Structures are given as C-alpha cells and as structure tokens.
C-alpha cells in the first residue's frame, strides 16, 4: 500500500486534535512555522493540510490573522423535486421559510448570448444560437448558499412577456410558471449531479474557500412534446448545504 502523503497525515492529526478539543471552535491555530517544526515537515505540507480542512469546513482562514477552528454551522436543507414548483411562489423561498429563514436571490440577465457547445447540446440547438442567460445568487437570511446559471433559447420566448426571467409581469415565478404563460407545459426535469470543487469566482460569491467541495447539478426542463426549454448549472457547496431529493412513488 502506498504511503499516505504527508499533508493528508498532518490533516488527520489536526482533525484529531480538534476532535479532542485541544483547540475549540474560534481558537486560532499555531502558526504554520510552529506546526511545521512540531511535526517535522515543511511549511508547504502544513499549508496543504490546512487548505484541505478549510475546504471541508473544519478550519477557516482569516486574511492577515491566521487559521482558526471553524464555528459549527448548521447546513441549509435544499429539497430537489418537480413537485415543489409553487403555483404562486418559489420552491427556494418555501424551503427557507420551512427552516425559519428568509429566502431571496440576486440575478443578472444577458439577452442574446451565443450558446456554448455544451449548453447547445443540452438544449437541442446549434452551437452559437442565441440564448437568454441569467446568473443567480440565492441567499438565506442574506447569506449566499447556492449559485445557478440558467439558459433559455431566445427564439422560444422572444417577443413575449416572459423573455426576461426576472423582468416583466411574471418575474421570479420560475421556469414552469413562466413557460405556462406562453402555452408551454413542462412535464419533467432531468438533473445530473456530480462532485467538484468551486472555482475562484464561485468561492468569492459564496464566501467560501477556493477548492471547497460542491455538488454541481446540470438541470434541464422538458416540455410535454419532449423539447428542452431551459437548462441550468447549479452549484451547491457541501459545507453550507445538504441536498435532499424527493422521488414520486406511483401506486
């Protein structure tokens, strides 16, 4: 069996010391130089071990101050289900209300954006065909918990009142309700979750460390005739949120 990399061994040691309450939540750890001398490794090994523990929420780095044991933070429960589409509201807001939190979001929409190859394939359109792209930052009590980038074919909604997901009389009502307003009935959604680390830009938006683990969800909504009408890339950091899927059972 190959020998465990030194930074993983040190991460285990630090984790064990935290579990043994050598350092309590909020305590500042000794400097990297002190830890490196104590365990007979280089500063770089300590840095990589701490970065690993920061990425999973055990530690937190504070610029210009040092590395601290993270305060316990309750993870926000996210429920994924077509049945949670609300006739008059947002499933996200409903989830947050059930947790006693205020759900909100910020968004930025760009119309007539050429579809990248991957997005085009998911929407069944040609690469470069124009889309309406909307970037979302979802907030629980004003703290970011989830990111999403949505793509809709511009030809599908052009000239209608629902062309802008967050503008007009149907702003913020969600894809299912908006599409219904132009005679398109969405009957199913397909989600493909996969693990990955957040990017530097995503980390900055979410207020987490670069490299934090996240669940990346590719979601596509389909109309009753089988057409894909919207696709989105959803990023859910695992240190902040827990995902729960509701699966319908037919008798």
C-alpha positions as CSV (number, residue, x, y, z in Angstrom):
1,X,0.0,0.0,0.0
2,X,1.5,3.4,-1.0
3,X,2.5,5.7,1.9
4,X,0.0,8.4,2.8
5,X,1.0,11.8,1.5
6,X,2.4,13.9,4.4
7,X,-0.2,16.6,4.1
8,X,-3.0,14.1,4.5
9,X,-1.3,12.7,7.6
10,X,-1.0,16.1,9.1
11,X,-4.6,16.9,8.2
12,X,-5.7,13.8,10.1
13,X,-3.5,14.8,13.1
14,X,-5.1,18.3,13.2
15,X,-8.6,16.9,12.8
16,X,-7.9,14.5,15.7
17,X,-6.6,17.4,17.9
18,X,-9.8,19.4,17.1
19,X,-12.0,16.4,17.9
20,X,-10.1,16.0,21.2
21,X,-10.8,19.7,21.9
22,X,-7.2,20.7,22.0
23,X,-8.5,23.7,20.0
24,X,-12.1,24.8,20.5
25,X,-14.3,26.5,17.8
26,X,-13.0,30.0,17.3
27,X,-9.5,29.2,18.6
28,X,-6.5,30.3,16.5
29,X,-4.1,27.6,15.5
30,X,-0.4,28.0,16.0
31,X,1.5,29.5,13.0
32,X,2.4,27.3,10.1
33,X,6.1,27.6,11.1
34,X,5.3,26.4,14.6
35,X,3.3,23.4,13.4
36,X,5.9,22.6,10.8
37,X,8.6,22.5,13.5
38,X,6.4,20.5,15.8
39,X,5.6,17.8,13.3
40,X,8.9,17.8,11.4
41,X,7.5,18.8,8.0
42,X,7.8,21.7,5.7
43,X,5.6,24.8,5.7
44,X,4.0,23.7,2.4
45,X,2.8,20.5,4.0
46,X,1.1,22.4,6.8
47,X,-0.4,24.8,4.2
48,X,-1.9,22.0,2.1
49,X,-3.3,20.2,5.2
50,X,-4.9,23.4,6.4
51,X,-6.4,24.2,2.9
52,X,-7.9,20.7,2.9
53,X,-9.5,21.2,6.3
54,X,-10.7,24.7,5.2
55,X,-12.3,23.2,2.1
56,X,-14.5,20.9,4.2
57,X,-15.4,23.5,6.8
58,X,-13.2,22.3,9.7
59,X,-11.0,25.3,9.7
60,X,-11.4,28.8,8.3
61,X,-8.7,31.2,7.1
62,X,-8.8,34.9,8.1
63,X,-6.7,37.2,5.9
64,X,-3.9,38.8,7.8
65,X,-4.9,37.0,11.0
66,X,-4.3,33.3,10.7
67,X,-6.2,30.0,10.7
68,X,-9.0,29.3,13.1
69,X,-11.2,26.3,14.1
70,X,-14.5,27.0,12.3
71,X,-17.6,27.6,14.3
72,X,-20.2,24.9,13.8
73,X,-22.6,26.0,11.1
74,X,-26.0,24.3,10.5
75,X,-26.2,23.2,6.9
76,X,-29.2,24.5,4.9
77,X,-31.5,21.9,3.6
78,X,-32.2,22.0,-0.1
79,X,-35.0,19.9,-1.5
80,X,-34.9,18.9,-5.2
81,X,-38.3,17.9,-6.7
82,X,-40.6,18.8,-9.6
83,X,-43.4,18.6,-7.1
84,X,-42.0,21.6,-5.2
85,X,-42.8,24.0,-8.0
86,X,-45.1,26.5,-6.3
87,X,-48.1,27.9,-8.2
88,X,-47.6,31.3,-6.8
89,X,-44.0,31.4,-5.5
90,X,-40.5,30.0,-5.4
91,X,-39.6,26.5,-4.1
92,X,-36.4,28.0,-2.7
93,X,-38.3,30.6,-0.7
94,X,-40.7,27.8,0.6
95,X,-37.7,25.7,1.7
96,X,-36.1,28.7,3.5
97,X,-39.4,29.6,5.2
98,X,-39.7,26.0,6.5
99,X,-36.3,26.5,8.1
100,X,-37.3,29.8,9.6
101,X,-35.1,31.7,7.1
102,X,-35.8,34.4,4.6
103,X,-35.0,33.2,1.1
104,X,-34.1,35.7,-1.6
105,X,-31.9,36.0,-4.7
106,X,-30.0,38.4,-6.8
107,X,-29.8,38.0,-10.6
108,X,-28.2,39.3,-13.7
109,X,-29.7,38.6,-17.2
110,X,-28.0,38.9,-20.5
111,X,-30.1,38.5,-23.7
112,X,-28.9,37.2,-27.0
113,X,-25.8,35.3,-25.7
114,X,-24.4,32.7,-28.1
115,X,-24.9,29.2,-26.6
116,X,-21.6,27.3,-25.8
117,X,-21.3,23.8,-27.2
118,X,-22.3,22.0,-24.0
119,X,-25.3,24.2,-23.4
120,X,-26.4,24.0,-27.0
121,X,-26.3,20.2,-26.8
122,X,-28.4,20.1,-23.7
123,X,-31.0,22.5,-25.3
124,X,-31.0,20.7,-28.7
125,X,-30.0,23.8,-30.6
126,X,-27.0,24.7,-32.7
127,X,-23.8,25.9,-31.1
128,X,-23.8,29.7,-31.1
129,X,-27.6,30.0,-31.3
130,X,-28.8,33.0,-29.2
131,X,-30.0,32.3,-25.6
132,X,-31.1,34.3,-22.6
133,X,-28.6,33.7,-19.9
134,X,-29.4,34.5,-16.2
135,X,-26.9,34.2,-13.4
136,X,-28.4,33.8,-9.9
137,X,-27.1,34.0,-6.4
138,X,-29.5,32.5,-3.8
139,X,-29.5,33.8,-0.3
140,X,-30.7,32.5,3.1
141,X,-31.0,35.4,5.5
142,X,-28.9,37.5,3.1
143,X,-26.1,34.9,3.1
144,X,-25.2,33.2,-0.2
145,X,-25.9,29.4,-0.2
146,X,-26.3,28.5,-3.9
147,X,-25.4,29.7,-7.4
148,X,-27.2,29.0,-10.7
149,X,-26.7,29.9,-14.3
150,X,-29.8,29.4,-16.5
151,X,-30.0,29.3,-20.3
152,X,-33.2,29.6,-22.4
153,X,-33.4,29.6,-26.2
154,X,-34.0,33.2,-27.3
155,X,-36.2,32.0,-30.1
156,X,-38.5,30.3,-27.7
157,X,-39.5,33.4,-25.7
158,X,-38.6,36.3,-28.0
159,X,-41.4,38.9,-28.3
160,X,-43.3,37.5,-25.3
161,X,-43.8,38.9,-21.8
162,X,-41.6,36.1,-20.3
163,X,-38.5,36.7,-22.3
164,X,-36.7,38.0,-19.2
165,X,-36.9,35.6,-16.3
166,X,-36.5,38.3,-13.7
167,X,-38.3,41.1,-15.6
168,X,-41.8,41.9,-16.6
169,X,-45.1,40.8,-15.0
170,X,-44.0,37.2,-14.5
171,X,-40.6,38.0,-12.9
172,X,-39.4,35.5,-10.4
173,X,-42.1,32.9,-10.8
174,X,-39.9,30.2,-12.1
175,X,-39.5,28.4,-15.4
176,X,-42.6,26.2,-15.1
177,X,-45.0,29.1,-14.4
178,X,-43.4,31.4,-17.0
179,X,-43.5,28.8,-19.8
180,X,-47.1,28.0,-19.0
181,X,-47.9,31.7,-19.7
182,X,-46.9,31.2,-23.3
183,X,-48.6,27.8,-23.7
184,X,-45.7,25.5,-23.0
185,X,-46.3,22.8,-20.4
186,X,-43.2,21.5,-18.7
187,X,-43.7,17.8,-17.7
188,X,-40.3,16.7,-16.4
189,X,-36.9,17.8,-15.3
190,X,-33.7,15.9,-15.6
191,X,-30.9,16.5,-13.1
192,X,-27.4,15.2,-13.2
193,X,-25.4,15.8,-10.0
194,X,-21.6,15.5,-9.8
195,X,-19.0,16.5,-7.3
196,X,-16.4,19.1,-8.0
197,X,-14.5,22.0,-6.3
198,X,-15.8,25.5,-6.6
199,X,-13.9,27.9,-8.8
200,X,-12.2,31.1,-7.5
201,X,-15.1,33.2,-8.8
202,X,-17.7,30.9,-7.2
203,X,-15.8,30.9,-3.9
204,X,-15.8,34.7,-3.9
205,X,-19.5,34.8,-4.5
206,X,-20.3,32.1,-1.9
207,X,-17.9,33.4,0.7
208,X,-16.1,30.0,1.0
209,X,-12.5,28.9,0.4
210,X,-11.4,28.3,-3.1
211,X,-11.4,24.5,-3.7
212,X,-14.4,23.9,-1.3
213,X,-16.3,20.8,-2.4
214,X,-19.6,21.3,-4.1
215,X,-22.4,19.5,-5.9
216,X,-22.7,20.6,-9.5
217,X,-26.1,19.9,-10.9
218,X,-26.9,20.0,-14.6
219,X,-30.7,20.5,-14.8
220,X,-32.8,20.6,-17.9
221,X,-36.6,21.2,-18.1
222,X,-38.5,19.4,-20.9
223,X,-41.9,20.3,-22.4
224,X,-44.6,17.7,-22.9
225,X,-43.5,17.3,-26.6
226,X,-40.0,16.4,-25.4
227,X,-38.4,19.7,-26.2
228,X,-35.8,21.0,-23.8
229,X,-36.8,24.6,-22.9
230,X,-34.3,25.6,-20.2
231,X,-31.1,24.2,-18.8
232,X,-29.1,25.4,-15.8
233,X,-25.8,24.8,-14.0
234,X,-26.4,24.8,-10.2
235,X,-23.6,24.9,-7.7
236,X,-24.3,23.9,-4.1
237,X,-21.4,24.0,-1.6
238,X,-21.5,20.9,0.6
239,X,-20.1,22.7,3.6
240,X,-23.1,25.0,3.6
241,X,-26.0,22.9,2.2
242,X,-27.3,19.4,2.3
243,X,-29.3,18.2,-0.8
244,X,-32.4,16.1,-0.4
245,X,-34.2,14.5,-3.4
246,X,-37.9,13.8,-3.3
247,X,-38.8,10.9,-5.6
248,X,-42.5,10.5,-6.5
249,X,-44.0,7.0,-5.9
250,X,-46.9,5.8,-8.1
251,X,-49.3,3.2,-6.8
